[in-house]
Amino acid sequence: MKWEQRHFFNLGATVYDHRVSTVHWTDPEFHESYDAICGFDIGLLTGIDHFVHDGQNYQFTLTHFDVKTANILRISGAQAAQIPDIPTGDIII
C-alpha cells in the first residue's frame, strides 16, 4: 500500500471594504509565519475546499473577517484603519 502525504493549507485573513486583504499563515513544517497583502477580496476563495498542485492534493481552509472601515470610524470615533495602498490584483508577501 502506497502512503499518501496529506497537505493542509490554512489561511486567516482580514478583508477591508471587499478590496484589500491581509492574509496570515504559518508553515506547519518549519513553523515560520508569513503575511501577505492582496489587492482583492480573498474571501472570494471560501468556496474552495481542496486543490491539486504538482500532483499533490491540498486541503484548503480560509477563515476571514470582513471589515467595513466606515463602520469602525462611526462606532469607535477612532482614526481610519491603515489599509495598505496596493494596486488591484497585486500581492505583496
Backbone as JSON, one array per atom type, in Angstrom:
{
  "sequence": "MKWEQRHFFNLGATVYDHRVSTVHWTDPEFHESYDAICGFDIGLLTGIDHFVHDGQNYQFTLTHFDVKTANILRISGAQAAQIPDIPTGDIII",
  "N": [[0.84, -1.18, 0.0], [0.6, 2.16, -0.89], [1.8, 5.03, 0.74], [0.19, 8.06, 1.15], [0.98, 11.4, 1.27], [-0.43, 13.92, 3.28], [-1.59, 17.2, 2.76], [-2.12, 20.36, 4.14], [-3.57, 23.52, 3.84], [-3.96, 26.31, 5.45], [-5.46, 29.38, 5.99], [-5.7, 32.6, 7.53], [-7.5, 35.62, 7.48], [-8.05, 39.18, 7.05], [-10.41, 41.2, 5.59], [-10.7, 44.22, 4.03], [-13.17, 46.44, 3.3], [-13.98, 44.9, 1.09], [-11.95, 45.01, -0.82], [-9.2, 45.03, -0.24], [-7.01, 42.7, 1.25], [-5.53, 41.33, 4.17], [-3.49, 38.66, 4.75], [-2.71, 35.81, 6.68], [-0.53, 33.17, 7.58], [0.96, 30.13, 8.8], [3.75, 28.15, 8.23], [3.44, 24.75, 8.47], [5.47, 22.85, 8.66], [7.97, 24.14, 9.08], [7.32, 26.04, 10.93], [7.25, 28.78, 10.5], [5.99, 32.07, 10.23], [3.96, 33.93, 7.96], [2.93, 36.86, 6.15], [0.69, 38.39, 3.9], [-0.31, 40.92, 1.66], [-3.06, 41.6, -0.19], [-4.45, 42.83, -3.18], [-7.22, 42.39, -3.47], [-10.39, 40.83, -2.66], [-9.94, 38.29, -0.64], [-11.77, 36.63, 0.44], [-13.35, 35.66, -1.57], [-12.43, 33.19, -2.18], [-13.56, 31.32, -0.51], [-15.21, 29.2, -1.24], [-13.6, 27.16, -2.08], [-12.41, 24.01, -1.22], [-10.42, 22.21, -1.55], [-7.42, 21.61, -3.5], [-5.22, 20.82, -6.28], [-1.77, 20.65, -6.63], [1.18, 20.39, -8.42], [0.67, 17.65, -8.7], [0.01, 16.9, -6.13], [-2.38, 16.61, -3.52], [-4.17, 19.1, -1.75], [-5.74, 20.16, 1.18], [-7.86, 22.88, 1.81], [-8.41, 25.64, 3.86], [-10.03, 28.58, 4.79], [-10.27, 31.19, 6.97], [-11.89, 34.11, 7.48], [-12.42, 37.64, 8.07], [-14.68, 40.19, 7.42], [-14.29, 43.61, 7.13], [-15.73, 46.72, 7.45], [-14.56, 49.75, 6.93], [-15.74, 52.26, 7.3], [-17.71, 51.77, 9.2], [-16.18, 51.15, 11.45], [-15.05, 53.64, 12.01], [-17.37, 55.13, 12.55], [-18.48, 53.83, 14.8], [-16.4, 53.72, 16.74], [-15.12, 56.16, 16.67], [-12.52, 56.38, 16.17], [-9.38, 56.84, 14.44], [-9.04, 56.36, 10.89], [-8.68, 53.03, 9.68], [-5.5, 51.72, 8.89], [-5.11, 50.95, 5.83], [-3.25, 49.17, 3.58], [-1.76, 50.61, 0.66], [-2.25, 49.24, -2.3], [-2.07, 48.05, -5.6], [-4.97, 46.96, -7.41], [-5.49, 43.51, -7.54], [-2.8, 42.84, -7.12], [-0.23, 41.19, -5.13], [1.58, 41.29, -2.15], [4.14, 39.88, -0.31]],
  "CA": [[0.0, 0.0, 0.0], [1.38, 3.39, -1.0], [1.45, 6.08, 1.7], [-0.04, 9.35, 0.5], [1.17, 12.51, 2.2], [-1.55, 14.87, 3.33], [-1.17, 18.6, 2.83], [-3.17, 21.28, 4.59], [-3.27, 24.92, 3.57], [-4.9, 27.05, 6.3], [-5.22, 30.82, 5.98], [-6.54, 33.53, 8.26], [-7.43, 36.89, 6.74], [-8.95, 40.3, 7.29], [-10.74, 41.82, 4.31], [-11.13, 45.6, 4.24], [-14.06, 47.03, 2.28], [-14.04, 43.98, -0.05], [-10.99, 45.39, -1.86], [-7.83, 44.73, 0.19], [-6.99, 41.65, 2.27], [-4.28, 40.94, 4.81], [-3.58, 37.21, 4.91], [-1.7, 35.3, 7.61], [-0.44, 31.72, 7.67], [2.19, 29.58, 9.37], [4.21, 26.92, 7.59], [3.35, 23.72, 9.52], [6.7, 22.08, 8.76], [9.07, 24.94, 9.61], [6.75, 26.91, 11.96], [7.51, 30.18, 10.18], [4.76, 32.8, 9.92], [4.01, 34.81, 6.8], [1.83, 37.79, 5.93], [0.58, 38.89, 2.54], [-1.32, 41.96, 1.42], [-3.63, 41.31, -1.51], [-5.31, 43.87, -3.73], [-8.53, 41.83, -3.82], [-11.14, 40.22, -1.55], [-9.56, 36.88, -0.54], [-12.97, 35.9, 0.82], [-13.92, 35.04, -2.76], [-11.92, 31.82, -2.28], [-14.14, 30.48, 0.53], [-15.87, 28.02, -1.79], [-12.61, 26.14, -2.41], [-12.07, 23.19, -0.05], [-9.19, 21.49, -1.86], [-6.87, 21.86, -4.82], [-4.1, 19.96, -6.63], [-0.59, 21.39, -7.09], [2.27, 19.46, -8.74], [0.21, 16.28, -8.49], [-0.27, 16.67, -4.72], [-3.67, 17.12, -3.06], [-4.13, 20.0, -0.61], [-6.99, 20.61, 1.8], [-7.79, 24.34, 1.92], [-9.32, 26.26, 4.82], [-9.87, 30.02, 4.9], [-11.08, 31.88, 7.98], [-11.68, 35.54, 7.21], [-13.32, 38.62, 8.66], [-14.93, 41.35, 6.58], [-14.29, 44.85, 7.91], [-16.15, 47.93, 6.75], [-13.81, 50.78, 7.66], [-16.64, 53.36, 7.67], [-18.38, 51.37, 10.44], [-15.22, 51.29, 12.55], [-14.96, 55.07, 12.32], [-18.64, 55.58, 13.11], [-18.69, 53.24, 16.13], [-15.34, 53.98, 17.71], [-14.61, 57.51, 16.6], [-11.07, 56.28, 16.01], [-8.86, 57.19, 13.13], [-9.27, 55.36, 9.86], [-7.77, 51.89, 9.67], [-4.4, 51.88, 7.94], [-5.21, 49.94, 4.78], [-2.11, 49.34, 2.68], [-2.03, 51.04, -0.7], [-1.78, 48.18, -3.2], [-2.88, 48.01, -6.82], [-5.95, 45.88, -7.52], [-4.98, 42.25, -8.08], [-1.42, 42.57, -6.73], [0.03, 40.52, -3.85], [2.88, 41.57, -1.55], [4.39, 38.99, 0.82]],
  "C": [[0.89, 1.24, 0.0], [0.87, 4.42, 0.0], [1.31, 7.39, 0.96], [0.08, 10.46, 1.53], [-0.02, 13.46, 2.13], [-0.99, 16.28, 3.48], [-2.37, 19.44, 3.25], [-2.7, 22.7, 4.38], [-4.33, 25.74, 4.31], [-4.51, 28.52, 6.34], [-6.18, 31.53, 6.92], [-6.41, 34.88, 7.58], [-8.4, 37.92, 7.29], [-9.15, 40.98, 5.95], [-11.32, 43.2, 4.59], [-11.93, 46.09, 3.04], [-14.12, 46.21, 0.99], [-13.08, 44.36, -1.17], [-9.54, 45.1, -1.52], [-7.91, 43.69, 1.3], [-5.59, 41.53, 2.87], [-4.44, 39.48, 5.18], [-2.42, 36.75, 5.78], [-1.71, 33.77, 7.57], [0.91, 31.34, 8.28], [2.52, 28.28, 8.66], [4.23, 25.82, 8.65], [4.63, 22.91, 9.69], [7.82, 22.85, 9.45], [8.63, 25.93, 10.69], [7.14, 28.38, 11.75], [6.2, 30.83, 9.77], [5.0, 33.75, 8.75], [2.78, 35.7, 6.78], [1.85, 38.2, 4.47], [-0.5, 39.96, 2.51], [-1.77, 41.77, -0.02], [-4.55, 42.43, -1.94], [-6.62, 43.31, -4.24], [-9.14, 41.2, -2.57], [-10.83, 38.72, -1.53], [-10.75, 36.01, -0.14], [-13.67, 35.23, -0.36], [-13.47, 33.59, -2.92], [-12.58, 30.86, -1.28], [-14.83, 29.23, 0.0], [-14.91, 26.9, -2.15], [-12.3, 25.33, -1.15], [-10.85, 22.32, -0.29], [-8.71, 21.89, -3.25], [-5.69, 20.92, -5.03], [-2.98, 20.86, -7.16], [0.56, 20.4, -7.26], [1.89, 18.01, -8.42], [-0.1, 15.93, -7.04], [-1.61, 17.3, -4.35], [-3.49, 17.97, -1.81], [-5.54, 20.26, -0.12], [-6.83, 22.09, 2.07], [-8.84, 24.84, 2.9], [-9.01, 27.74, 4.9], [-10.83, 30.55, 5.96], [-10.83, 33.37, 7.76], [-12.76, 36.38, 7.88], [-13.45, 39.78, 7.7], [-15.05, 42.58, 7.47], [-14.72, 45.99, 7.0], [-15.54, 49.1, 7.52], [-14.71, 51.95, 8.07], [-17.36, 53.03, 8.98], [-17.45, 51.5, 11.64], [-15.13, 52.75, 12.97], [-16.22, 55.56, 13.03], [-18.8, 55.09, 14.54], [-17.66, 53.71, 17.13], [-14.87, 55.42, 17.74], [-13.1, 57.54, 16.42], [-10.66, 56.74, 14.62], [-9.11, 56.05, 12.16], [-8.24, 54.24, 9.97], [-6.71, 52.12, 8.6], [-4.43, 50.73, 6.94], [-4.05, 50.19, 3.82], [-2.56, 49.76, 1.29], [-1.41, 50.02, -1.65], [-2.67, 48.16, -4.43], [-3.81, 46.79, -6.83], [-5.32, 44.67, -8.19], [-3.56, 41.9, -7.68], [-1.36, 41.85, -5.38], [1.43, 40.87, -3.41], [3.05, 40.66, -0.36], [5.53, 39.55, 1.62]]
}
